[in-house]
């Protein structure tokens, strides 16, 4: 397949492209900077993209969007988070339907944040959206693919959880403290964390390019853990103690209360029902310990 990818330099995109190429696919980067070679140019903030840019492309994997935790959540940055997702997705969706012999598959980024903070309630793809800021953003993000769905394109919403990688994301930020024995649970540690290894994330995306599945798909491992369990397993894998909890006030002071609570304290217990049942996907790292040992001991 010839596959166009947005967000190709991010944590997921930078791992996805070589994985797709190893499977024999041809990849094309969709970039905001000056394109080189086979790159495709776009300006999502202005909703600009050549209507024929995706001619001859078989599928699109859309991963672009402003980082949720890149800045404190000012009203201005919250608007950027929403607009970067909605405007970008609408731009790609419109280019898909405008193309000659264009993509028939559209895997569009999404997030388990759509469920909101739900305590220990078990959540799958049939669960209702939450009512907080992030949930509303993800609802609008998914609705932005509507023009492609109406045109008969197979659309999958990649509801991604916490992606574990030693090369970036949440795990990389936490590792220095854990390695010196200062890691521990966040707050009470009772909040659920629905995670997935970077290896399974990219493998699942590749699998969904050809699976007969559409609609929302939770990209999370089968066994979510509480934050306290997460800290204990990281400590065990690194052979370090994890007895120092991080009080809530510290992240709230650093990040702001709304961002800290959404990112660290409002957990979701999410299961990958569609991946396991309808898509018949086999996880390499279904449990946290096997994932961390693979990621940290390479």
C-alpha positions as CSV (number, residue, x, y, z in Angstrom):
1,X,0.0,0.0,0.0
2,X,1.0,3.6,-0.5
3,X,0.3,5.3,2.9
4,X,0.4,9.0,3.7
5,X,1.2,9.8,7.3
6,X,0.8,13.1,9.2
7,X,2.6,13.7,12.5
8,X,5.5,11.5,11.2
9,X,8.1,13.1,13.5
10,X,6.1,12.5,16.7
11,X,6.6,9.6,19.1
12,X,4.2,7.3,17.3
13,X,4.8,8.5,13.8
14,X,8.6,8.2,14.0
15,X,8.2,4.5,15.0
16,X,5.3,3.8,12.6
17,X,7.0,4.8,9.3
18,X,9.9,2.3,9.6
19,X,7.5,-0.4,10.8
20,X,5.3,0.1,7.8
21,X,8.3,0.1,5.4
22,X,9.5,-3.1,7.0
23,X,6.2,-4.7,6.0
24,X,6.7,-3.6,2.4
25,X,4.5,-0.5,2.3
26,X,5.5,2.7,0.7
27,X,5.2,5.7,3.1
28,X,4.7,9.4,2.2
29,X,5.1,12.1,4.9
30,X,2.6,14.9,5.1
31,X,4.6,17.9,6.4
32,X,4.1,21.6,7.2
33,X,7.7,22.4,6.4
34,X,9.2,22.5,2.9
35,X,8.5,19.1,1.4
36,X,11.4,17.0,0.0
37,X,11.2,14.0,-2.3
38,X,7.8,12.4,-2.2
39,X,6.6,14.5,0.8
40,X,3.2,16.2,0.7
41,X,2.8,19.7,1.9
42,X,-0.2,21.1,3.9
43,X,-1.0,24.0,6.2
44,X,-3.6,22.6,8.6
45,X,-4.0,25.8,10.6
46,X,-5.3,27.5,7.4
47,X,-7.1,24.3,6.2
48,X,-4.9,24.4,3.0
49,X,-3.9,21.3,1.1
50,X,-3.7,20.6,-2.6
51,X,-7.0,18.8,-3.5
52,X,-5.0,16.4,-5.6
53,X,-2.2,15.9,-3.1
54,X,-3.5,12.4,-2.2
55,X,-4.0,11.2,-5.7
56,X,-2.8,7.6,-5.9
57,X,-2.5,7.2,-2.1
58,X,-4.2,4.0,-0.7
59,X,-4.5,5.0,2.9
60,X,-3.9,7.9,5.3
61,X,-2.8,7.6,9.0
62,X,-3.4,11.0,10.6
63,X,-1.5,11.5,13.8
64,X,-0.9,15.3,13.9
65,X,-2.0,17.6,16.6
66,X,-0.6,20.0,19.3
67,X,0.8,18.2,22.3
68,X,-1.7,17.9,25.2
69,X,1.0,18.4,27.8
70,X,3.4,20.7,25.9
71,X,2.3,23.8,27.7
72,X,0.1,24.9,30.7
73,X,-3.5,25.0,29.7
74,X,-4.2,28.7,29.1
75,X,-7.5,29.4,27.3
76,X,-5.4,30.2,24.2
77,X,-3.5,26.9,24.3
78,X,-6.7,24.9,24.9
79,X,-8.1,26.5,21.8
80,X,-4.9,25.5,19.9
81,X,-5.3,21.9,21.1
82,X,-8.8,21.7,19.8
83,X,-8.2,23.6,16.5
84,X,-5.0,21.7,15.6
85,X,-7.1,18.4,15.8
86,X,-10.4,19.6,14.3
87,X,-9.0,21.8,11.5
88,X,-6.2,19.3,10.6
89,X,-8.7,16.3,10.5
90,X,-11.2,18.2,8.4
91,X,-8.4,19.3,6.0
92,X,-7.2,15.7,5.5
93,X,-10.7,14.4,5.2
94,X,-11.6,16.9,2.5
95,X,-8.3,16.1,0.6
96,X,-9.2,12.4,0.7
97,X,-12.6,12.9,-0.9
98,X,-11.2,15.4,-3.4
99,X,-8.5,13.0,-4.7
100,X,-8.6,11.1,-7.9
101,X,-8.1,7.4,-7.2
102,X,-7.6,8.4,-3.6
103,X,-7.5,6.7,-0.2
104,X,-10.1,4.2,0.7
105,X,-8.8,3.9,4.3
106,X,-8.5,6.7,6.9
107,X,-7.0,5.9,10.3
108,X,-7.5,9.1,12.3
109,X,-5.9,9.9,15.6
110,X,-8.1,10.0,18.7
111,X,-7.7,9.4,22.4
112,X,-9.2,7.5,25.4
113,X,-9.6,11.0,26.9
114,X,-13.0,10.8,25.2
115,X,-14.3,8.8,28.1
116,X,-13.4,11.4,30.8
117,X,-12.4,10.5,34.3
118,X,-14.6,7.5,35.2
119,X,-12.9,5.9,38.3
120,X,-12.9,2.1,38.1
121,X,-15.7,1.8,35.5
122,X,-14.6,-0.6,32.8
123,X,-14.8,1.2,29.4
124,X,-14.9,-0.1,25.9
125,X,-15.7,1.4,22.5
126,X,-19.4,1.3,23.3
127,X,-19.0,3.5,26.4
128,X,-20.4,7.0,26.3
129,X,-18.2,10.1,26.1
130,X,-17.3,12.1,29.2
131,X,-18.2,15.7,29.9
132,X,-14.9,17.4,30.6
133,X,-12.7,19.5,28.3
134,X,-10.6,16.7,26.8
135,X,-13.7,14.6,26.2
136,X,-15.3,17.4,24.3
137,X,-12.2,17.9,22.2
138,X,-12.0,14.2,21.2
139,X,-15.7,14.2,20.3
140,X,-15.2,17.1,17.9
141,X,-12.0,15.5,16.6
142,X,-13.7,12.3,15.7
143,X,-16.7,14.2,14.1
144,X,-14.2,16.0,11.9
145,X,-13.9,12.8,9.7
146,X,-17.5,12.9,8.7
147,X,-17.0,14.1,5.1
148,X,-14.8,11.0,4.5
149,X,-17.2,8.6,6.1
150,X,-20.1,10.1,4.0
151,X,-18.0,9.4,0.9
152,X,-17.7,5.7,1.7
153,X,-14.1,5.8,3.1
154,X,-13.4,3.2,5.8
155,X,-12.6,5.4,8.8
156,X,-11.1,4.2,12.1
157,X,-10.7,6.4,15.1
158,X,-7.5,5.4,16.9
159,X,-8.4,6.0,20.6
160,X,-4.9,5.8,21.9
161,X,-4.0,5.4,25.6
162,X,-0.7,6.1,27.4
163,X,2.0,5.1,24.9
164,X,5.0,3.6,26.7
165,X,8.4,4.2,25.1
166,X,11.9,4.8,26.4
167,X,12.3,7.3,23.6
168,X,9.6,9.8,24.5
169,X,6.2,10.4,26.1
170,X,5.3,10.0,29.8
171,X,7.6,7.0,30.5
172,X,10.7,8.8,29.4
173,X,9.9,11.8,31.6
174,X,9.4,9.6,34.7
175,X,12.4,7.3,34.2
176,X,15.1,9.6,35.7
177,X,13.4,9.7,39.0
178,X,12.7,6.0,39.1
179,X,16.3,5.2,38.2
180,X,17.6,7.1,41.3
181,X,15.0,5.5,43.6
182,X,12.7,8.6,43.9
183,X,9.8,7.4,41.8
184,X,6.5,6.5,43.3
185,X,2.7,6.7,42.9
186,X,0.9,9.9,42.0
187,X,-1.4,11.1,44.8
188,X,-3.4,8.1,46.1
189,X,-2.3,5.9,43.2
190,X,-5.8,4.5,42.9
191,X,-6.4,6.1,39.4
192,X,-6.3,3.7,36.5
193,X,-3.8,3.9,33.7
194,X,-4.7,2.4,30.3
195,X,-1.4,2.0,28.5
196,X,0.1,0.4,25.4
197,X,3.7,-0.3,24.4
198,X,5.0,1.6,21.4
199,X,5.6,-1.7,19.7
200,X,1.9,-2.7,20.0
201,X,0.7,0.8,19.1
202,X,2.5,0.7,15.7
203,X,1.6,-2.9,15.1
204,X,-2.0,-2.3,15.8
205,X,-2.1,0.7,13.4
206,X,-0.5,-1.4,10.7
207,X,-3.0,-4.2,11.4
208,X,-6.0,-1.8,11.2
209,X,-4.9,-0.7,7.7
210,X,-6.2,-4.0,6.4
211,X,-8.6,-5.3,9.0
212,X,-12.3,-5.1,8.2
213,X,-13.0,-2.7,11.1
214,X,-14.4,0.9,11.2
215,X,-15.3,3.3,13.9
216,X,-13.6,3.7,17.3
217,X,-10.9,1.3,18.3
218,X,-9.2,1.5,21.7
219,X,-5.5,1.3,21.4
220,X,-4.7,0.1,24.9
221,X,-3.2,-3.1,26.3
222,X,-5.7,-5.7,27.7
223,X,-4.6,-5.2,31.3
224,X,-4.8,-1.6,32.6
225,X,-3.2,-1.0,36.0
226,X,-3.6,1.5,38.8
227,X,-1.0,4.2,39.1
228,X,0.3,2.5,42.3
229,X,0.7,-0.8,40.4
230,X,2.4,1.0,37.6
231,X,5.0,2.6,39.9
232,X,5.6,-0.8,41.6
233,X,6.2,-2.6,38.3
234,X,8.6,0.1,37.0
235,X,10.5,-0.1,40.3
236,X,10.7,-3.9,40.1
237,X,12.0,-3.9,36.5
238,X,14.6,-1.2,37.4
239,X,15.4,-2.8,40.8
240,X,14.7,0.4,42.6
241,X,12.4,1.3,45.5
242,X,9.2,3.2,44.9
243,X,8.1,4.3,48.4
244,X,8.0,8.1,47.8
245,X,4.6,9.2,46.7
246,X,4.2,12.4,44.7
247,X,1.6,14.6,46.4
248,X,-1.1,16.1,44.2
249,X,-0.1,19.7,45.0
250,X,3.3,19.4,43.2
251,X,2.1,18.5,39.7
252,X,-0.8,20.9,40.1
253,X,1.6,23.7,41.0
254,X,3.8,22.9,38.0
255,X,1.2,22.2,35.3
256,X,-1.9,23.9,36.6
257,X,-4.8,22.0,38.3
258,X,-6.8,21.2,35.2
259,X,-4.0,19.8,33.2
260,X,-2.5,17.9,36.1
261,X,-5.8,16.3,37.0
262,X,-6.6,15.3,33.4
263,X,-3.1,14.0,32.8
264,X,-2.3,12.3,36.1
265,X,-5.2,11.9,38.4
266,X,-8.4,11.4,36.4
267,X,-7.8,7.8,35.2
268,X,-9.7,5.6,32.8
269,X,-9.9,1.8,32.9
270,X,-10.1,1.1,29.2
271,X,-10.2,-2.3,27.4
272,X,-9.4,-3.0,23.7
273,X,-12.6,-4.9,22.9
274,X,-12.6,-4.2,19.2
275,X,-8.9,-5.0,18.7
276,X,-9.2,-8.3,20.4
277,X,-12.6,-9.4,19.1
278,X,-13.4,-7.8,15.8
279,X,-9.9,-7.1,14.6
280,X,-8.3,-10.3,16.0
281,X,-5.1,-8.5,17.0
282,X,-2.4,-10.3,19.0
283,X,-0.5,-8.2,21.5
284,X,3.2,-8.6,21.9
285,X,3.1,-7.0,25.4
286,X,-0.3,-7.6,27.0
287,X,0.9,-7.0,30.5
288,X,2.9,-4.2,31.9
289,X,5.9,-6.1,33.2
290,X,6.6,-7.7,29.8
291,X,6.2,-4.4,28.1
292,X,8.6,-2.6,30.4
293,X,11.2,-5.3,30.3
294,X,11.1,-5.2,26.5
295,X,11.3,-1.4,26.3
296,X,13.9,-0.7,29.0
297,X,16.3,-3.6,28.3
298,X,16.9,-3.2,24.6
